[in-house]
Amino acid sequence: MTRSPVTARCTGALLAGGPATRYGGRPKGLERVDGVRIIDRVAAALRGAADDLVLVANDVAASTWLPGVRVVSDVRPGAGSLGGIHAAIVRTGTPVLVAAWDMPFVPPALLIALRTLGEQGFDAAVPESNSPRGLEPLCAYYTPACVGAIEHHLDLGDRRVIAFYGDVHLARLDAAAVAGFGDPARLFLNVNAPDDLIRANE
């Protein structure tokens, strides 16, 4: 899939969770699927769709995870995944394609589709899925226009990752379009536990 002409630079942002989130004694994005670290899989997908790359992380060791990639920390510490999205936008000052670093099967073509959709005048673009939310906010496109709405909800103590969606011009990549890139259950699989890693390797 070829990306349409862009209207602004876009940064790919790997969201590496809160302070030193651990999986089996190691940051979970450093686990391997088919012999390749999950963080490298996600970085490759983002590089295929964005103009630059940052790692959003608070772990003191984060600078060693992806040599040569800029590491940025939360602007609003303790705000969870919503704080990670906020940091990605604020620290880069550009539209961002975000992807959770424990999501090993997100393809570049899906990220390109989200960027292309978002660049049609939307503040954010998010894929539909069969998750409880019906959406995948940690695999999405966001612009600086979202910052005010995010900060408003954080000021209210509302850390839900989709809390601000009703306050911005949001585009949805519909489920049928998402399915064209693969089984959503695989595309958006999160490796949150050892059983998830076994599933991913199968």
C-alpha positions as CSV (number, residue, x, y, z in Angstrom):
1,M,0.0,0.0,0.0
2,T,1.4,3.4,-1.0
3,R,1.0,6.3,1.4
4,S,-0.7,9.4,-0.1
5,P,1.1,12.7,0.0
6,V,1.4,14.0,3.6
7,T,0.4,17.3,5.0
8,A,2.8,17.3,7.9
9,R,5.6,15.3,9.3
10,C,4.4,12.4,11.4
11,T,6.4,10.7,14.3
12,G,6.1,7.0,15.1
13,A,5.8,6.6,18.9
14,L,6.4,3.4,20.7
15,L,4.5,3.5,24.0
16,A,6.6,1.5,26.5
17,G,4.3,1.8,29.5
18,G,4.8,3.2,32.9
19,P,7.9,3.3,35.1
20,A,9.7,0.0,34.7
21,T,6.7,-2.1,33.9
22,R,8.0,-5.7,34.2
23,Y,7.2,-8.9,32.5
24,G,8.9,-12.0,33.9
25,G,11.6,-9.8,35.4
26,R,12.2,-7.9,32.1
27,P,10.4,-5.1,30.3
28,K,7.8,-7.0,28.2
29,G,8.7,-5.3,24.9
30,L,12.1,-7.0,25.1
31,E,10.6,-10.5,24.9
32,R,10.9,-12.3,21.6
33,V,8.4,-13.5,19.1
34,D,9.8,-15.9,16.5
35,G,13.3,-14.8,17.6
36,V,12.7,-11.1,17.2
37,R,12.2,-8.7,20.1
38,I,8.7,-7.3,20.1
39,I,10.1,-3.7,20.4
40,D,12.0,-4.3,17.1
41,R,8.9,-5.6,15.4
42,V,6.9,-2.5,16.5
43,A,9.7,-0.1,15.6
44,A,9.9,-1.6,12.1
45,A,6.2,-1.2,11.5
46,L,6.3,2.4,12.7
47,R,9.3,3.2,10.5
48,G,7.4,1.9,7.5
49,A,4.6,4.5,8.1
50,A,6.1,7.5,9.9
51,D,8.9,10.0,9.2
52,D,10.7,9.7,12.5
53,L,10.6,7.5,15.6
54,V,10.5,8.1,19.4
55,L,10.3,5.8,22.4
56,V,8.0,6.9,25.1
57,A,9.3,5.4,28.3
58,N,10.1,6.2,31.9
59,D,12.5,3.3,32.6
60,V,16.0,4.5,33.3
61,A,17.3,1.7,31.0
62,A,15.1,2.8,28.0
63,S,18.0,4.5,26.2
64,T,19.6,1.1,25.7
65,W,16.6,-0.5,24.1
66,L,16.7,1.1,20.7
67,P,20.1,2.7,20.1
68,G,19.8,5.9,18.1
69,V,16.1,6.4,18.9
70,R,15.2,9.4,21.0
71,V,13.6,8.5,24.3
72,V,10.9,10.8,25.8
73,S,9.3,10.6,29.2
74,D,5.8,11.4,30.5
75,V,4.9,15.1,30.8
76,R,2.2,14.1,33.3
77,P,3.6,11.2,35.3
78,G,1.3,8.6,36.6
79,A,-1.3,9.2,33.9
80,G,-1.1,5.7,32.4
81,S,-1.5,5.0,28.7
82,L,-3.3,8.3,28.2
83,G,-0.3,10.1,29.6
84,G,1.9,8.2,27.1
85,I,-0.2,9.4,24.2
86,H,0.0,13.0,25.6
87,A,3.8,12.7,26.0
88,A,4.2,11.5,22.5
89,I,2.3,14.5,21.0
90,V,3.8,17.1,23.4
91,R,7.4,16.0,23.2
92,T,7.4,15.8,19.4
93,G,5.1,18.6,18.5
94,T,3.9,16.7,15.5
95,P,1.1,14.3,14.6
96,V,2.0,10.9,15.9
97,L,1.3,7.3,15.0
98,V,1.3,5.4,18.3
99,A,1.7,1.7,18.9
100,A,2.0,-0.2,22.2
101,W,5.4,-1.9,22.4
102,D,3.8,-5.2,23.4
103,M,1.8,-5.5,20.1
104,P,4.1,-7.6,17.9
105,F,1.8,-8.1,14.8
106,V,0.8,-4.5,13.8
107,P,1.6,-4.2,10.1
108,P,3.0,-1.0,8.5
109,A,0.1,-1.0,6.0
110,L,-2.4,-0.6,8.8
111,L,-0.5,2.3,10.3
112,I,-0.2,3.9,6.8
113,A,-4.0,3.6,6.5
114,L,-4.5,5.3,9.8
115,R,-2.2,8.1,8.9
116,T,-3.8,8.6,5.5
117,L,-7.2,8.7,7.1
118,G,-6.2,11.1,9.9
119,E,-4.5,13.4,7.4
120,Q,-7.9,14.0,5.7
121,G,-8.6,16.7,8.3
122,F,-9.2,14.7,11.5
123,D,-7.7,15.2,14.9
124,A,-7.3,11.5,15.4
125,A,-7.8,8.2,13.6
126,V,-8.3,4.9,15.3
127,P,-9.1,1.4,14.1
128,E,-12.2,-0.5,15.1
129,S,-11.7,-3.9,16.7
130,N,-13.5,-6.6,18.7
131,S,-12.0,-5.4,22.0
132,P,-14.3,-4.4,24.9
133,R,-13.9,-0.7,23.8
134,G,-14.6,-1.6,20.2
135,L,-11.5,0.5,19.3
136,E,-7.7,0.2,19.6
137,P,-6.5,3.6,21.0
138,L,-2.9,2.3,21.5
139,C,-2.6,1.7,17.7
140,A,-3.8,5.0,16.3
141,Y,-3.0,8.4,14.8
142,Y,-3.2,11.6,16.9
143,T,-2.5,15.3,16.2
144,P,-1.5,18.2,18.5
145,A,-5.2,19.2,18.3
146,C,-5.8,16.5,20.9
147,V,-3.6,17.9,23.6
148,G,-6.1,20.3,25.1
149,A,-8.8,17.7,25.3
150,I,-6.4,15.1,26.9
151,E,-5.2,17.6,29.5
152,H,-8.8,18.6,30.3
153,H,-9.6,14.9,31.2
154,L,-6.3,14.4,33.0
155,D,-7.1,17.5,35.1
156,L,-10.4,15.9,36.0
157,G,-8.6,12.7,37.1
158,D,-10.1,10.8,34.1
159,R,-7.3,8.6,32.8
160,R,-9.4,6.4,30.5
161,V,-7.4,6.2,27.3
162,I,-10.5,7.1,25.2
163,A,-11.7,9.7,27.6
164,F,-11.1,12.6,25.2
165,Y,-12.5,11.0,22.1
166,G,-15.8,12.9,22.3
167,D,-14.0,16.2,22.4
168,V,-12.0,15.8,19.1
169,H,-12.7,15.3,15.5
170,L,-12.3,11.5,15.4
171,A,-12.1,9.2,12.4
172,R,-12.7,5.4,12.7
173,L,-11.1,2.9,10.4
174,D,-14.0,0.6,10.1
175,A,-13.8,-3.1,11.1
176,A,-14.2,-4.3,7.5
177,A,-11.2,-2.2,6.4
178,V,-9.1,-3.3,9.4
179,A,-9.9,-7.0,8.6
180,G,-8.3,-6.4,5.2
181,F,-4.9,-6.3,7.0
182,G,-5.5,-9.5,8.9
183,D,-7.4,-11.1,11.8
184,P,-7.9,-8.3,14.3
185,A,-7.4,-10.8,17.2
186,R,-3.8,-11.2,15.8
187,L,-3.2,-7.7,14.7
188,F,-3.9,-6.2,18.1
189,L,-2.6,-9.1,20.3
190,N,-0.9,-7.7,23.4
191,V,1.8,-9.7,25.1
192,N,0.8,-9.0,28.7
193,A,1.6,-12.3,30.2
194,P,3.6,-15.5,29.6
195,D,0.5,-17.2,28.1
196,D,0.2,-14.3,25.6
197,L,3.9,-14.9,24.6
198,I,3.2,-18.5,24.0
199,R,0.2,-17.6,21.8
200,A,2.2,-15.1,19.9
201,N,4.9,-17.7,19.1
202,E,2.4,-20.2,18.0
